[in-house]
Amino acid sequence: MPAEIDQLSAVGLIPKESPAKVRNSDRNITVGLPKETSPQEKRIVITPESVGLLTNNGINVVMESGGGLQAKFSDQDFSDAGAKVTRSRKEVYESEIVLKIDPPALEEIDYMNSGACLITALQQGKQSKEFIQKLNEKKVTAVAFEYLEDKVGGMPVVRAMSEIAGSTVMLIASEYLSSVNDGKGLIMGGVTGVPPTQVVIIGAGTVAEYAARTALGLGANIKVFDNHIYKLRRLKQLLGQQIYTSTIDNFSLNQALSEADVVIGALRAEKGRNKIVVSEEMVANMMHGSIIIDVAIDQGGCIETSRMTSHDEPVYQVHDITHYCVPNIASRVARTASYSLSNIFTPIILQMADLGGAEEMIFNYKWFLRGVYTYRGSLTNAYLGRKFGISHKELQLLLAARY
């Protein structure tokens, strides 16, 4: 019987088990950390402590000089940890894996080698067709922070930055309620004998959870709106107390907005598209001097009067309502955010090195595969294909074609 099996196997009738993926120990991968060119971006993806861990595991790290200064990390910190610090941006982009916050400029993509892996935020709200075409032209495998999942189906980067944004957003509201900033002259929360500040939160995800915790801790009165009942129920359980929750309907939302001192827009896009739930008419009915902070502005926003602003000019007025629409709120606390990002990406880079590169990472882990939107010259994200009028291919089919 064993002889018959050997004969069948020899002619290919019995499929053989595929060999296990093992690390290619003859080749160490190189990770590039370019300096952020946007004056609004102060974070860095990998901290010096994590660089030390990567280099101790045989991974080469090349960093552009000054890349960590905005997050209060010096070039010396990275050099002492084992990174090669260079003034040549081209040398950094020639790395096998490039880690960055903002997407690179078109001329920076030209520096990259064919088949390299780019891991950045996609920022689809301000992305262009030319950017996708340039990635495909260079056959770069691009992974988006916003699409990347973990082993249990969560979105680690989105959640981490949402935690920071949610905790920070109420402190921002406090600044603009203050008389120092020509606000309404209210304290965020309340004091004995004075009615508490009224806060409306639209959305019941991670940003809403941390914004609600902060607002309740300060003593504010909150109302949360979302069309997913299970999210509202989950939020109440996480907060451990009874709060006002409602599905989004024009009457209830309009009434709550008319009484609100602070409105937080925290609705995440579903299937790539964000939905406007607060009309300009609703904004016009709000109390003068109130504040709107649209945290979802990087995906188009959920408030009709929202438009993207920057840390240099963060606010503007519409109908005497202060609008704060900065897309990268987490960059206000760059050092904290950098540590948070580093905690996510350091284990991923270590796994890549163990497998021998980004392509094997995609092949072995579906949670990582879901972050990929371009692969070796092809767009693999259906929503981006529809948005830019570019044909897309299913990544699973491209991977199957490899073999």
N, C-alpha and C positions, 0 to 999 in steps of 0.2 A: 504493500500500500504506500509506504513512504516513497518508493521508487517512482510510482505513478504520479504522485504529487509533484516530485521533482521534475518529471517530464512535462506535466501540465504547466508548471511555473515557468519552465524554460521557453515554452512557446507563447507565453503571455496570457494564458487562459485564467490563471488565478492571480488576482491583483496583489501586488506586494504592498506591505506597509510603507508609508512614506517615512523617510528618515527624520529623526527629531532634529529640531533646529539647535545648533550649537554655536557658541561664540567663535568668531574668527580671530584667534589670539594673535595672528600675525599682523593685524591692522588695528591701530587705535583710532577711534573716531575723534574728530575735532569739532568743538562747539564754538561758534562766534557770537560775541556780545557787542553789537554796534552801539554807538552813542545815539541817543534819541535826538532828532533834529528839530522836532516841534518844541517851541518854548513852553508849551502847555504841559508837556509830559515830563515828569520828574522821576518816575519809577524805573527800576531795572529788574529783569526777570530772575537773575541768579545773584545771590549775595556772596560776599567773600567767604563766609563759613561754608557755604555749599560748594564753592569753587574748590576749597580744600578737600572736601569729600570726593568730588569728581576726579581731581588730579591724583588723589591717592589710589583711585581705582583705574588708573591708566588712561584717563580721558584728557585730551589736550584742550585747554581753554584759551582762546584768543580774544582779547577785549580791546575795544577802542579807547584810547586815553580820554579820561573825563567822563566816561559813561556812567559812573556811579555818584558823581559829585552832587547832583541835585537831591539824591537820597542820603547824602552825608556819608558816602563811602569813598575813600580816596583811592587813587591809583596804587598807592603803596599797600593798602589793605588787600587789593586783588593780587598784586605781585607777590606779597608775602604768602598768600594762600596757594600760589603755584601757577597763576595765570600769566600768559605772555601779554603784556600791555604794549600796544603799538599805536602810532599816530596814523597808520595807513588804514583807511576805511576799506579799501579794496581787499587788503589782506584778510580782514575780518569777514567780509562777505564771501570770500573764497572757501570758507569753512564748509564742512559736510553738513552741519546742522547750524542754522542761524536762528537765534532767539531774540525777539524784539517785542516791544509793546505796540507802537504804531506800525502800520504797514510801511514797507520801504518805498522810496520814490522809484520811478521807472528807471532812472539812471543807476540806482543802487542795485536793482535786480540784474542789470547788465553785468555787474561784477560777479554774480553768482555762477557757480559751475553747473553744467547740465546734470540733472539728476539729484541736485542738492535738496535738502529739506528746510523749508521756511516755517517757523512757528511764531505767529503774531496774532494780534487782534485783527479781525477782518474789517470791522467798522463799516458794515454794509450800507449804512445810511449815507455815507459820503464816498463810497467806492465807485470806480469807473470801469467801463468796458475795457479800456486800454490796459488797466492793471492786470486783469484776468488774461488778456491776450499776451502780455509780456511774460507772465509766469509760464503760460503754455509754450511760448516761443523758446524759452530757456529750459523747458521740460522740468520745471521745479515742482516738487511735491509740497503743496502748501496746506498747513493745518491751522484752523481758526480757533482762537480761544473760546469763542462763543458757541462753537459746535462740539468741542471736545467733551467727552463723557468719561466717567470713571467706571470701575468694575461693577458697581451696583446701579448704573443708569443715571446717576446724578451728573450735574454739570459743575465740576469743581471750581473752575476759574470764575464762572458767572456767579456761583454762590459766594465765593470768598470776597469778590469785589462788591457784591450786593450787600454782604454783611457790613463791610466798611462804609459803603454809601449810605445804608440805612441808619447806621450809628451816627454818621457825620451830618446827615441832612437836617436833623432837628437843631443841631448846633448852628448850622448856616441860617436856618429860620430865625433862631434867637438873635443873630447878628442884625438881620434886616427888620426885625420887629422893634429893635432898640431905637431910642430917640437919637443916639449917636449917628446912626445911618439914616436919619430922617424918616424912621418908621413910625408905627402907630404908638410907640412908647409903651409896649406891653412886655411883661416878663413871660418867658415860655413856661407855662404851667399856671400856677396861681398861688395866692397867699390868703391867709385867713380873712374872711369877710369880703373877698373880691372874687367874682366869677372866674373860673379857669379859662385858659386859652382854648379855643375850639380848633381842632385839627381834623381835616378830612384826608384819608389815605385811599387812593384809588388803586386797587390791586391788593392781593393777599399772599404774595410770595415772600421771598427772603428779605427784599428791601423793606416791604411793609412790616414784616415781623420785627426787624431791628429798629425801624423808625418808631413803631408802636411801643416797643420796650423803653426806648429813650424818652418818648413823649409822656408815657405813663409814669416813668421814674421822676420826671420833672413836675408832674402834677397836672398835665393837660388833660382835656376831655377829647377822646378820639372817636371817629366814626370811620368804619372800613367798608369799602364797596368792592365787590368782585362778582362775576357771573358764574363762578364755580363754587357751588355750595360746599364741596368737600374741602376747598382751600380755606373758606371762612371758618368752617368747623375746626379744621386743623389749627388755624391761627389762635382761636379761642383756647384750645387745649394747650398750645405752647405757652401762651401768656398766663394761663392759670387763673383767669378771671373773666367775668362777664363784661363784654364790651358791645357797643352798638355795631351790628353788621347788617349789610343789606346787599341784595343783588342790584345790578346797575339798571335803574329805570329813570327816565328823564325827570319825573316829578320828585321822587325822593332825593335824587342826587342834586337837583337844582335847589331844593329847599336847604339841604345840608351846606351847599356851596355858599348860599346867600348869608349864612350865619358863621362861615368859617373865617378864622384869622390866618390859617396856614393850610394850603392844599398841596399834597404830595402826589405826583403822578408816577405810579410804580407798576404799570401794566406792561408785562413783557410781550413781545411780538409772538404770535402763533402762526406757524407755517410761513415764517419769514416776513409777515406783514403786520404792522401795528395798526390798531384801531383807534380812531379819534372818538372819545366818549364825552369830552367836555367841549361844547360849542362856544363860539365867540359870544353868543347871546348870554350863555350861562356866566361867562367871565364878566360881562358887562353888569350883571345883576349882583355881583359880589360886593362886599363892603369895601369902600375906598381905603387904600393903604394895606390891604391884605397881600399875602405872598403866595405865589405859585412856584413850586420847584418840580420841574418835569425831569425825573431821573431817567425816563425812557427816551430821552431826546436822541440818544445815539442810534436808536432804531426808528426814528421818525417822530417820536413823542405821542402822547395820548390826549393832548390838549390843543385845540385848534389854533390858539394864539401863540403857541410855543415856536421858537426858532433858536437854532444852536448859538450859544455864546461861548466865551472863553474865560479863563481865570483872570485875564487882564481887564476885561469888560464883562463881568458875569451877569449883570442885570440890565433890564430895560423895562419901560412902563407901557402897558396897554390898558386903556380904560381906568387909569390910576391904580392898576394892580401891578405890583412888582413881580417880574418874571425872572427866575434864576434857572438857566437851561444849559449848564456846563456838562458836557458828556462824560468827562473823566473825573468825577468827584473824588474818587479814591486817590488821585494824584495830589490832593491837598495834604494827605498824610503819606507821603511817598515812602518813607522808611518802613512804616508798618505794612503798607501794601506790597513792598518789595519782599519782605520776609514771607508774607502770605503766598505770593507767587512762587517764590523759591521753594517753599515747602511742597508745592504741587509739582513743579517741573523737575526738581532734582531726582526724585525716584523714577520719573519717566525717562530721563536721559540715561540713568544707570541701567534701566531695562533695555533701552536701545543699544547701549554698548554691549550688554550681555548677549544680545541676539545678533549683533553685527551691523546694525544700521536701521534707518527709519523704515525702509521697505519691509524688512522682516517684522518690524513692530506692527505695521499695518496688517501684514498677513496673519500674524499670530493673535492679535487682540482686537476684537470687534469694537470695544469701547474707544480705542484710539482711532480706528478706521473711520468712525463717525465724525471725527473732526476734520477729515481731509476734504478739501473742495477743488483742488487741482492735483492731477497725478500724471506725471511724465508726458505732458503735452495735451492733456484732455481735462476739460471741466467736468467735475463729477457731482456737482450740486444742482439739483433740478430748479430750485428757486432762483439761483443766480443766473441759470441759463435762460429762464423766462424773463427775468429783469433786464438782462443785457442783450437778449436775442442771439444767444450763442448756443449751439447744440451741445448737449451734455451726454456723457456715457456713464452707465452704472459701474461703480468702482468694483463691485464683486465680479462683474464680467471681465473687466480689465485684468484683475488679479488671476482669474481662472485662465485667461489667455496666456499668462506668463508661463504656464506649465502645459 
